[in-house]
Amino acid sequence: ELQLVESGGGSVQAGGSLRLSCTTSKFSFHESDMGWYRQVPGKECELVSTINSDGSTYYAHSVQGRFKISHANDENTIYLQMDNLKPEDTAMYYCTKLPGPPPGTPYSCTVLAADNAFGYWGQGTQVTVSS
């Protein structure tokens, strides 16, 4: 079974930074399309950012200019660098092997991750930003 492992979450004050990491030993990130999703309780599972095997990237409007997704050069790891964090960034963040859920999918990231629905998911890492 594919396994993704996230790390790097934590608690910071608004304006602070965190770097999330996602790693696996089961396949190459450089040959896969990967994404980060986040879940706020009571809201939809939200796509935050993606990075494709060709290196092209996508960012949700809410994080553009503040977050950066990247591949590690020498390790099978992808990063999500999060700067100028805001309280509304507080969420559980999930690393996902795409395609990921279509927009409007009425399930939480937690439920999707438990079933590896629409791809493969990590266990999630919590990010909490205080004002």
N, C-alpha and C positions, 0 to 999 in steps of 0.2 A: 504494500500500500504506500502511495506517495505520502511524504511527510514534510510539511513546512513548519519551521520553527521561527517564531518572531521573538524579538527582544528589544529593549531600549525604552519601553514606556516608563512613565513615572509621573510625579507631580511637580509642576513648575508654576511660577507666577506669570501673569500676563506679560508678554514681551520677551519671555525666555525662549529657549531652544531645546529641542530633543532630536535625537537621531534614532529612528527605528531601523532594525535590521531583520532580514528574513533570509534563512539559509535552508538548504536541503542537500542531502547526499544522493538523491534518487534520480535527478535529471539536471541538465545544464540550463541555468537561467539565460545564458547567452543564445540558446536555441529555442527559447520559449517566450510567450507574451505573458507578462506578469502585471499584477495590479495591487493597489492598496484600497481597501474599503474601510468604512467606519460605521459604527452603530451607536446612536444615541438612543437611550430607552424611550420607547413610544414613537420613534420616527423610523422612516424607511432606511434600509441598508444603502448607504451612500458611497458611490464611487468617488475616490479622492484623486487617484493618479494611476497612470499606467505607463509601462515601458515595454516596447516590443523588442523582438529579437534583433531588429535592425537598428535599435537604439532610439527610435522615435518615441516621443513622450506625449502625454496628455495630462492636463490638470483641470480639476473642477474650478469653476470661476471663483469660488469662495476661498481657494488656497493659492491661486495664481500669484506669483511674485513672492510668496512666503515659503512654499514647500518646493523641494527638489528631489526627484527620484533618480536613482543612478544604479549602475552595476559596479560592483567592486572589480578592480582590474585583475587581481590574482586569486580571488576566492569566489566560490559559487554563492555569492551573497548579493542581495539588492538592498539598497538603503532608501529611506525616506527622511531627508533632512527637513526639519520643521523649525522655521524661524519666526520670530514675532508672533508667538502663539497667542491666541485669544481664548477667552473662556468658552466660546462656542465651538472650539476645537476639541473640547472634552468629549471623549468617546472611547469605545473599544475599537482598536485598529486591527484589521485582519490582512494578512498577506494572502494573495490568491493567484493560482495559476488560471489564467483566463480560458474560456470566454467570460466568465462571470455572469451574474444575473442580469437579465434585460431591465432597462429602466421601468420602474413601476411594479416590479415584482413585489407582491404583498407579503413578504416574509422577512424576518429579521436576519441580519448577518449570522447571528448565533444559530438560528435554525438551519440556515443554508450551510453553515460550516459543519454542523453536526452530521449532515448527510452528504457532505462534499458535492452539493448541488451546483450545477453550472461550472464545474471546475474542481480544483482542489484548494483547500483552505488550511491555514494554520489555526492555532488555538486562540489567537488574539492576544494583544497586549494593551493594557489600559493607559490612557493618557488623560491626565487631569490638570486643567489650567485654572488657577484661581485669580480672581480680580484684585 
